[in-house]
Amino acid sequence: MNNNPFKDIIASEDVLREICGNPGDLVKNKTIPYLDEHCQQFIARSALLFMSTSNRSGSCDVSPRGDGEGFVHVVDQQHLVIPERPGNRRFDSLLNILSNPHIGLIFVIPGLDETLRINGRAAIIRDMDLMTLMQTQGKTPKLGIAVTVEECYMHCGKAFKRSHTWEPESWPAKEQLPKPARIIAAHAGKLGVTEDDVARSLKETYEKRLY
């Protein structure tokens, strides 16, 4: 029985190009294979990135990483390190990297529509000299994600402009926002936890275990 609701699926680049066209010369020539001074300055001002990884079978994961401005350490034009701060210990990204080193990063700067995209190969490291450089709040990360850069380019800001992400007047009222504690409690229903239980746990984690 076929439960796929999608009937008109694009299955070739030729059809895709026929519908959507080809990139212009600027887009085709804006990629560089190293971190020049502009990329390094962008990373130094970024406090948030999104990291894409997949395992050897192709199952994908995207995970946010964030801290103070410049929390990612640039080693040189070919290498950077992302500190691994305490999380939920699922290690989705880290386990993916162990089986498939390919990685994609999007660096975000609040208020700026354009983002910096970096693709490369990753490894999990614990070089103490580098971990010490990324110490914060008196805590030294135990691990880092080292990235060997293969491709860098600026991504246009259309997504942020369409979504009005940086325009506070477009944001929904706080009482209209989804309630994460309620969602987690529902998804973990077999544990018998309540929304209040999850809210208390989240509060403790955010207050006491950020680093």
Order of alpha helices (4+ residues) and beta strands (2+ residues): alpha-alpha-alpha-beta-beta-beta-beta-alpha-beta-beta-alpha-beta-alpha-alpha-alpha
